[in-house]
Amino acid sequence: MRQVTIYSRSGCHLCEVAHQTLTSLQSQADFEIEELLIDGNQELIELYGEQVPVIQIDGKPHDYFRVDPERFLKAINQR
């Protein structure tokens, strides 16, 4: 099963939308979602700053800010 990680911040509207979009796509592809808050983690804040949400597939960067459902499904279904 593929692992999708969302790096986000508390109270981030774009992060909430990204999570909802990914959750809705789980019926079309086999993947798990893990959400990691960068709040209070200086290393992650320096790495991602204001780019959240950051979407990774199996630890590799995929998208920033918004999830394009068609692009995401194409990427998640590639092996």
Biopython code that builds the backbone (N, CA, C, O; Angstrom):
import numpy as np
from Bio.PDB.StructureBuilder import StructureBuilder

atoms = [
    (1, "MET", "N", (0.846, -1.176, 0.000)),
    (1, "MET", "CA", (0.000, 0.000, 0.000)),
    (1, "MET", "C", (0.894, 1.243, 0.000)),
    (1, "MET", "O", (1.901, 1.296, 0.706)),
    (2, "ARG", "N", (0.518, 2.223, -0.787)),
    (2, "ARG", "CA", (1.286, 3.460, -0.887)),
    (2, "ARG", "C", (1.003, 4.337, 0.338)),
    (2, "ARG", "O", (-0.082, 4.293, 0.919)),
    (3, "GLN", "N", (1.994, 5.122, 0.704)),
    (3, "GLN", "CA", (1.880, 6.019, 1.861)),
    (3, "GLN", "C", (1.893, 7.467, 1.376)),
    (3, "GLN", "O", (2.828, 7.891, 0.696)),
    (4, "VAL", "N", (0.869, 8.213, 1.724)),
    (4, "VAL", "CA", (0.781, 9.631, 1.388)),
    (4, "VAL", "C", (0.908, 10.426, 2.681)),
    (4, "VAL", "O", (0.167, 10.204, 3.639)),
    (5, "THR", "N", (1.851, 11.348, 2.692)),
    (5, "THR", "CA", (2.081, 12.179, 3.868)),
    (5, "THR", "C", (1.720, 13.616, 3.530)),
    (5, "THR", "O", (2.105, 14.144, 2.486)),
    (6, "ILE", "N", (0.969, 14.239, 4.438)),
    (6, "ILE", "CA", (0.621, 15.649, 4.301)),
    (6, "ILE", "C", (1.327, 16.397, 5.429)),
    (6, "ILE", "O", (1.037, 16.171, 6.604)),
    (7, "TYR", "N", (2.249, 17.282, 5.074)),
    (7, "TYR", "CA", (2.862, 18.165, 6.063)),
    (7, "TYR", "C", (1.996, 19.407, 6.121)),
    (7, "TYR", "O", (1.766, 20.054, 5.099)),
    (8, "SER", "N", (1.511, 19.747, 7.316)),
    (8, "SER", "CA", (0.575, 20.857, 7.439)),
    (8, "SER", "C", (0.809, 21.630, 8.727)),
    (8, "SER", "O", (1.667, 21.291, 9.542)),
    (9, "ARG", "N", (0.014, 22.679, 8.879)),
    (9, "ARG", "CA", (0.035, 23.518, 10.081)),
    (9, "ARG", "C", (-1.368, 23.523, 10.687)),
    (9, "ARG", "O", (-2.356, 23.291, 9.990)),
    (10, "SER", "N", (-1.443, 23.783, 11.960)),
    (10, "SER", "CA", (-2.744, 23.943, 12.624)),
    (10, "SER", "C", (-3.457, 25.153, 12.039)),
    (10, "SER", "O", (-2.842, 26.195, 11.811)),
    (11, "GLY", "N", (-4.759, 25.010, 11.796)),
    (11, "GLY", "CA", (-5.551, 26.121, 11.303)),
    (11, "GLY", "C", (-5.326, 26.482, 9.851)),
    (11, "GLY", "O", (-5.765, 27.544, 9.409)),
    (12, "CYS", "N", (-4.661, 25.636, 9.106)),
    (12, "CYS", "CA", (-4.354, 25.903, 7.698)),
    (12, "CYS", "C", (-5.524, 25.433, 6.825)),
    (12, "CYS", "O", (-5.782, 24.234, 6.715)),
    (13, "HIS", "N", (-6.219, 26.376, 6.215)),
    (13, "HIS", "CA", (-7.378, 26.032, 5.386)),
    (13, "HIS", "C", (-6.978, 25.189, 4.172)),
    (13, "HIS", "O", (-7.662, 24.217, 3.851)),
    (14, "LEU", "N", (-5.893, 25.540, 3.500)),
    (14, "LEU", "CA", (-5.452, 24.752, 2.339)),
    (14, "LEU", "C", (-5.095, 23.323, 2.748)),
    (14, "LEU", "O", (-5.296, 22.382, 1.982)),
    (15, "CYS", "N", (-4.570, 23.172, 3.947)),
    (15, "CYS", "CA", (-4.225, 21.837, 4.456)),
    (15, "CYS", "C", (-5.488, 21.005, 4.652)),
    (15, "CYS", "O", (-5.517, 19.821, 4.315)),
    (16, "GLU", "N", (-6.520, 21.623, 5.193)),
    (16, "GLU", "CA", (-7.789, 20.922, 5.393)),
    (16, "GLU", "C", (-8.394, 20.498, 4.061)),
    (16, "GLU", "O", (-8.896, 19.382, 3.931)),
    (17, "VAL", "N", (-8.349, 21.383, 3.077)),
    (17, "VAL", "CA", (-8.881, 21.066, 1.746)),
    (17, "VAL", "C", (-8.081, 19.927, 1.115)),
    (17, "VAL", "O", (-8.661, 19.020, 0.519)),
    (18, "ALA", "N", (-6.760, 19.969, 1.242)),
    (18, "ALA", "CA", (-5.916, 18.909, 0.686)),
    (18, "ALA", "C", (-6.253, 17.562, 1.327)),
    (18, "ALA", "O", (-6.360, 16.551, 0.633)),
    (19, "HIS", "N", (-6.418, 17.552, 2.642)),
    (19, "HIS", "CA", (-6.750, 16.318, 3.350)),
    (19, "HIS", "C", (-8.105, 15.784, 2.895)),
    (19, "HIS", "O", (-8.250, 14.583, 2.667)),
    (20, "GLN", "N", (-9.088, 16.655, 2.763)),
    (20, "GLN", "CA", (-10.416, 16.235, 2.298)),
    (20, "GLN", "C", (-10.354, 15.674, 0.883)),
    (20, "GLN", "O", (-10.995, 14.667, 0.581)),
    (21, "THR", "N", (-9.580, 16.329, 0.015)),
    (21, "THR", "CA", (-9.442, 15.864, -1.372)),
    (21, "THR", "C", (-8.809, 14.484, -1.397)),
    (21, "THR", "O", (-9.294, 13.590, -2.091)),
    (22, "LEU", "N", (-7.732, 14.304, -0.646)),
    (22, "LEU", "CA", (-7.059, 13.004, -0.622)),
    (22, "LEU", "C", (-7.965, 11.924, -0.049)),
    (22, "LEU", "O", (-8.003, 10.807, -0.566)),
    (23, "THR", "N", (-8.686, 12.245, 1.007)),
    (23, "THR", "CA", (-9.609, 11.274, 1.597)),
    (23, "THR", "C", (-10.655, 10.843, 0.576)),
    (23, "THR", "O", (-11.001, 9.664, 0.498)),
    (24, "SER", "N", (-11.157, 11.792, -0.206)),
    (24, "SER", "CA", (-12.165, 11.456, -1.216)),
    (24, "SER", "C", (-11.596, 10.585, -2.334)),
    (24, "SER", "O", (-12.342, 9.865, -2.998)),
    (25, "LEU", "N", (-10.284, 10.643, -2.547)),
    (25, "LEU", "CA", (-9.652, 9.856, -3.616)),
    (25, "LEU", "C", (-9.299, 8.437, -3.179)),
    (25, "LEU", "O", (-8.934, 7.609, -4.014)),
    (26, "GLN", "N", (-9.403, 8.143, -1.881)),
    (26, "GLN", "CA", (-9.055, 6.809, -1.395)),
    (26, "GLN", "C", (-9.970, 5.730, -1.963)),
    (26, "GLN", "O", (-9.594, 4.558, -1.978)),
    (27, "SER", "N", (-11.146, 6.090, -2.424)),
    (27, "SER", "CA", (-12.035, 5.092, -3.034)),
    (27, "SER", "C", (-11.575, 4.716, -4.440)),
    (27, "SER", "O", (-12.067, 3.746, -5.016)),
    (28, "GLN", "N", (-10.632, 5.483, -4.993)),
    (28, "GLN", "CA", (-10.160, 5.239, -6.351)),
    (28, "GLN", "C", (-8.741, 4.688, -6.413)),
    (28, "GLN", "O", (-8.265, 4.312, -7.484)),
    (29, "ALA", "N", (-8.069, 4.641, -5.275)),
    (29, "ALA", "CA", (-6.692, 4.149, -5.238)),
    (29, "ALA", "C", (-6.386, 3.634, -3.838)),
    (29, "ALA", "O", (-7.012, 4.049, -2.863)),
    (30, "ASP", "N", (-5.424, 2.732, -3.748)),
    (30, "ASP", "CA", (-5.067, 2.092, -2.483)),
    (30, "ASP", "C", (-3.890, 2.833, -1.845)),
    (30, "ASP", "O", (-2.738, 2.622, -2.223)),
    (31, "PHE", "N", (-4.190, 3.711, -0.866)),
    (31, "PHE", "CA", (-3.137, 4.438, -0.165)),
    (31, "PHE", "C", (-3.611, 4.841, 1.223)),
    (31, "PHE", "O", (-4.806, 4.982, 1.482)),
    (32, "GLU", "N", (-2.637, 5.019, 2.104)),
    (32, "GLU", "CA", (-2.904, 5.495, 3.460)),
    (32, "GLU", "C", (-2.476, 6.947, 3.556)),
    (32, "GLU", "O", (-1.543, 7.372, 2.875)),
    (33, "ILE", "N", (-3.152, 7.701, 4.397)),
    (33, "ILE", "CA", (-2.822, 9.106, 4.613)),
    (33, "ILE", "C", (-2.274, 9.286, 6.019)),
    (33, "ILE", "O", (-2.852, 8.808, 6.995)),
    (34, "GLU", "N", (-1.153, 9.980, 6.104)),
    (34, "GLU", "CA", (-0.567, 10.366, 7.388)),
    (34, "GLU", "C", (-0.415, 11.879, 7.361)),
    (34, "GLU", "O", (0.166, 12.431, 6.427)),
    (35, "GLU", "N", (-0.930, 12.546, 8.375)),
    (35, "GLU", "CA", (-0.798, 14.001, 8.451)),
    (35, "GLU", "C", (0.181, 14.346, 9.559)),
    (35, "GLU", "O", (0.029, 13.903, 10.697)),
    (36, "LEU", "N", (1.185, 15.138, 9.219)),
    (36, "LEU", "CA", (2.185, 15.566, 10.187)),
    (36, "LEU", "C", (2.161, 17.080, 10.297)),
    (36, "LEU", "O", (2.349, 17.784, 9.305)),
    (37, "LEU", "N", (1.931, 17.580, 11.496)),
    (37, "LEU", "CA", (1.942, 19.019, 11.735)),
    (37, "LEU", "C", (3.382, 19.495, 11.903)),
    (37, "LEU", "O", (4.166, 18.895, 12.638)),
    (38, "ILE", "N", (3.714, 20.574, 11.214)),
    (38, "ILE", "CA", (5.067, 21.107, 11.341)),
    (38, "ILE", "C", (5.165, 22.077, 12.519)),
    (38, "ILE", "O", (6.262, 22.508, 12.877)),
    (39, "ASP", "N", (4.028, 22.421, 13.122)),
    (39, "ASP", "CA", (4.009, 23.343, 14.267)),
    (39, "ASP", "C", (4.998, 22.885, 15.336)),
    (39, "ASP", "O", (4.965, 21.736, 15.777)),
    (40, "GLY", "N", (5.870, 23.793, 15.744)),
    (40, "GLY", "CA", (6.787, 23.496, 16.839)),
    (40, "GLY", "C", (7.992, 22.658, 16.467)),
    (40, "GLY", "O", (8.855, 22.428, 17.314)),
    (41, "ASN", "N", (8.082, 22.191, 15.224)),
    (41, "ASN", "CA", (9.227, 21.396, 14.779)),
    (41, "ASN", "C", (10.099, 22.293, 13.906)),
    (41, "ASN", "O", (9.812, 22.487, 12.725)),
    (42, "GLN", "N", (11.162, 22.837, 14.490)),
    (42, "GLN", "CA", (11.980, 23.821, 13.797)),
    (42, "GLN", "C", (12.563, 23.287, 12.491)),
    (42, "GLN", "O", (12.645, 24.017, 11.504)),
    (43, "GLU", "N", (12.959, 22.041, 12.483)),
    (43, "GLU", "CA", (13.525, 21.447, 11.262)),
    (43, "GLU", "C", (12.497, 21.439, 10.127)),
    (43, "GLU", "O", (12.809, 21.810, 8.995)),
    (44, "LEU", "N", (11.261, 21.011, 10.442)),
    (44, "LEU", "CA", (10.212, 20.988, 9.417)),
    (44, "LEU", "C", (9.773, 22.393, 9.025)),
    (44, "LEU", "O", (9.452, 22.638, 7.862)),
    (45, "ILE", "N", (9.755, 23.312, 9.975)),
    (45, "ILE", "CA", (9.407, 24.705, 9.665)),
    (45, "ILE", "C", (10.427, 25.293, 8.695)),
    (45, "ILE", "O", (10.057, 25.971, 7.737)),
    (46, "GLU", "N", (11.704, 25.036, 8.941)),
    (46, "GLU", "CA", (12.751, 25.531, 8.034)),
    (46, "GLU", "C", (12.660, 24.867, 6.665)),
    (46, "GLU", "O", (12.939, 25.494, 5.644)),
    (47, "LEU", "N", (12.274, 23.610, 6.651)),
    (47, "LEU", "CA", (12.189, 22.871, 5.394)),
    (47, "LEU", "C", (10.978, 23.288, 4.563)),
    (47, "LEU", "O", (11.094, 23.474, 3.351)),
    (48, "TYR", "N", (9.821, 23.436, 5.202)),
    (48, "TYR", "CA", (8.586, 23.685, 4.465)),
    (48, "TYR", "C", (8.006, 25.082, 4.646)),
    (48, "TYR", "O", (7.301, 25.570, 3.762)),
    (49, "GLY", "N", (8.285, 25.735, 5.765)),
    (49, "GLY", "CA", (7.846, 27.099, 5.994)),
    (49, "GLY", "C", (6.398, 27.350, 5.624)),
    (49, "GLY", "O", (5.487, 26.745, 6.189)),
    (50, "GLU", "N", (6.192, 28.249, 4.671)),
    (50, "GLU", "CA", (4.853, 28.630, 4.244)),
    (50, "GLU", "C", (4.365, 27.831, 3.038)),
    (50, "GLU", "O", (3.348, 28.190, 2.445)),
    (51, "GLN", "N", (5.056, 26.766, 2.663)),
    (51, "GLN", "CA", (4.672, 25.977, 1.487)),
    (51, "GLN", "C", (3.573, 24.967, 1.772)),
    (51, "GLN", "O", (3.121, 24.286, 0.851)),
    (52, "VAL", "N", (3.138, 24.849, 2.996)),
    (52, "VAL", "CA", (2.156, 23.831, 3.360)),
    (52, "VAL", "C", (0.810, 24.093, 2.718)),
    (52, "VAL", "O", (0.444, 25.245, 2.483)),
    (53, "PRO", "N", (0.082, 23.053, 2.437)),
    (53, "PRO", "CA", (0.445, 21.661, 2.665)),
    (53, "PRO", "C", (1.453, 21.156, 1.636)),
    (53, "PRO", "O", (1.445, 21.553, 0.470)),
    (54, "VAL", "N", (2.306, 20.280, 2.106)),
    (54, "VAL", "CA", (3.249, 19.569, 1.248)),
    (54, "VAL", "C", (2.775, 18.127, 1.196)),
    (54, "VAL", "O", (2.570, 17.495, 2.233)),
    (55, "ILE", "N", (2.601, 17.613, -0.004)),
    (55, "ILE", "CA", (2.130, 16.244, -0.194)),
    (55, "ILE", "C", (3.286, 15.395, -0.679)),
    (55, "ILE", "O", (3.943, 15.733, -1.664)),
    (56, "GLN", "N", (3.534, 14.291, 0.011)),
    (56, "GLN", "CA", (4.555, 13.337, -0.417)),
    (56, "GLN", "C", (3.892, 11.988, -0.674)),
    (56, "GLN", "O", (2.946, 11.597, 0.010)),
    (57, "ILE", "N", (4.410, 11.295, -1.672)),
    (57, "ILE", "CA", (3.987, 9.922, -1.956)),
    (57, "ILE", "C", (5.192, 9.039, -1.715)),
    (57, "ILE", "O", (6.223, 9.187, -2.372)),
    (58, "ASP", "N", (5.062, 8.120, -0.769)),
    (58, "ASP", "CA", (6.156, 7.222, -0.398)),
    (58, "ASP", "C", (7.451, 7.988, -0.118)),
    (58, "ASP", "O", (8.536, 7.570, -0.523)),
    (59, "GLY", "N", (7.314, 9.122, 0.588)),
    (59, "GLY", "CA", (8.477, 9.897, 1.005)),
    (59, "GLY", "C", (9.058, 10.814, -0.046)),
    (59, "GLY", "O", (10.055, 11.490, 0.211)),
    (60, "LYS", "N", (8.457, 10.854, -1.229)),
    (60, "LYS", "CA", (8.967, 11.713, -2.307)),
    (60, "LYS", "C", (7.989, 12.864, -2.537)),
    (60, "LYS", "O", (6.776, 12.654, -2.562)),
    (61, "PRO", "N", (8.516, 14.084, -2.705)),
    (61, "PRO", "CA", (7.635, 15.237, -2.921)),
    (61, "PRO", "C", (6.729, 15.038, -4.133)),
    (61, "PRO", "O", (7.161, 14.560, -5.182)),
    (62, "HIS", "N", (5.468, 15.415, -3.963)),
    (62, "HIS", "CA", (4.510, 15.336, -5.071)),
    (62, "HIS", "C", (3.914, 16.703, -5.373)),
    (62, "HIS", "O", (3.908, 17.127, -6.529)),
    (63, "ASP", "N", (3.412, 17.400, -4.359)),
    (63, "ASP", "CA", (2.714, 18.655, -4.591)),
    (63, "ASP", "C", (2.831, 19.574, -3.389)),
    (63, "ASP", "O", (3.141, 19.151, -2.275)),
    (64, "TYR", "N", (2.572, 20.849, -3.655)),
    (64, "TYR", "CA", (2.510, 21.877, -2.624)),
    (64, "TYR", "C", (1.186, 22.618, -2.786)),
    (64, "TYR", "O", (0.659, 22.728, -3.893)),
    (65, "PHE", "N", (0.667, 23.114, -1.701)),
    (65, "PHE", "CA", (-0.517, 23.985, -1.663)),
    (65, "PHE", "C", (-1.834, 23.289, -2.008)),
    (65, "PHE", "O", (-2.745, 23.280, -1.180)),
    (66, "ARG", "N", (-1.963, 22.715, -3.185)),
    (66, "ARG", "CA", (-3.231, 22.115, -3.621)),
    (66, "ARG", "C", (-2.992, 20.736, -4.224)),
    (66, "ARG", "O", (-1.905, 20.429, -4.713)),
    (67, "VAL", "N", (-4.037, 19.916, -4.176)),
    (67, "VAL", "CA", (-3.979, 18.588, -4.773)),
    (67, "VAL", "C", (-4.786, 18.612, -6.066)),
    (67, "VAL", "O", (-5.977, 18.920, -6.056)),
    (68, "ASP", "N", (-4.134, 18.286, -7.176)),
    (68, "ASP", "CA", (-4.828, 18.120, -8.452)),
    (68, "ASP", "C", (-5.238, 16.649, -8.510)),
    (68, "ASP", "O", (-4.371, 15.789, -8.670)),
    (69, "PRO", "N", (-6.525, 16.331, -8.387)),
    (69, "PRO", "CA", (-6.953, 14.927, -8.308)),
    (69, "PRO", "C", (-6.469, 14.057, -9.471)),
    (69, "PRO", "O", (-6.029, 12.929, -9.252)),
    (70, "GLU", "N", (-6.543, 14.559, -10.683)),
    (70, "GLU", "CA", (-6.121, 13.763, -11.845)),
    (70, "GLU", "C", (-4.618, 13.473, -11.796)),
    (70, "GLU", "O", (-4.188, 12.343, -12.025)),
    (71, "ARG", "N", (-3.838, 14.489, -11.499)),
    (71, "ARG", "CA", (-2.379, 14.320, -11.408)),
    (71, "ARG", "C", (-2.011, 13.378, -10.256)),
    (71, "ARG", "O", (-1.128, 12.530, -10.387)),
    (72, "PHE", "N", (-2.708, 13.546, -9.121)),
    (72, "PHE", "CA", (-2.426, 12.701, -7.962)),
    (72, "PHE", "C", (-2.725, 11.235, -8.278)),
    (72, "PHE", "O", (-1.900, 10.364, -8.002)),
    (73, "LEU", "N", (-3.889, 10.958, -8.850)),
    (73, "LEU", "CA", (-4.247, 9.565, -9.159)),
    (73, "LEU", "C", (-3.285, 8.938, -10.147)),
    (73, "LEU", "O", (-2.954, 7.757, -10.031)),
    (74, "LYS", "N", (-2.837, 9.708, -11.107)),
    (74, "LYS", "CA", (-1.851, 9.202, -12.060)),
    (74, "LYS", "C", (-0.571, 8.801, -11.342)),
    (74, "LYS", "O", (-0.007, 7.738, -11.598)),
    (75, "ALA", "N", (-0.117, 9.675, -10.433)),
    (75, "ALA", "CA", (1.113, 9.411, -9.698)),
    (75, "ALA", "C", (0.963, 8.252, -8.726)),
    (75, "ALA", "O", (1.865, 7.422, -8.611)),
    (76, "ILE", "N", (-0.159, 8.183, -8.026)),
    (76, "ILE", "CA", (-0.331, 7.146, -7.002)),
    (76, "ILE", "C", (-0.508, 5.766, -7.631)),
    (76, "ILE", "O", (-0.176, 4.759, -7.005)),
    (77, "ASN", "N", (-1.018, 5.704, -8.843)),
    (77, "ASN", "CA", (-1.224, 4.415, -9.514)),
    (77, "ASN", "C", (-0.014, 3.928, -10.290)),
    (77, "ASN", "O", (-0.029, 2.812, -10.808)),
    (78, "GLN", "N", (1.036, 4.739, -10.383)),
    (78, "GLN", "CA", (2.284, 4.300, -11.007)),
    (78, "GLN", "C", (3.067, 3.459, -10.012)),
    (78, "GLN", "O", (3.070, 3.746, -8.815)),
    (79, "ARG", "N", (3.697, 2.475, -10.481)),
    (79, "ARG", "CA", (4.527, 1.632, -9.604)),
    (79, "ARG", "C", (5.938, 1.582, -10.119)),
    (79, "ARG", "O", (6.790, 0.925, -9.521)),
]
sb = StructureBuilder()
sb.init_structure("model")
sb.init_model(0)
sb.init_chain("A")
sb.init_seg("    ")
for serial, (resi, resn, name, xyz) in enumerate(atoms, 1):
    if name == "N":
        sb.init_residue(resn, " ", resi, " ")
    sb.init_atom(name, np.array(xyz, "f"), 0.0, 1.0, " ", f" {name:<3s}", serial, name[0])
structure = sb.get_structure()
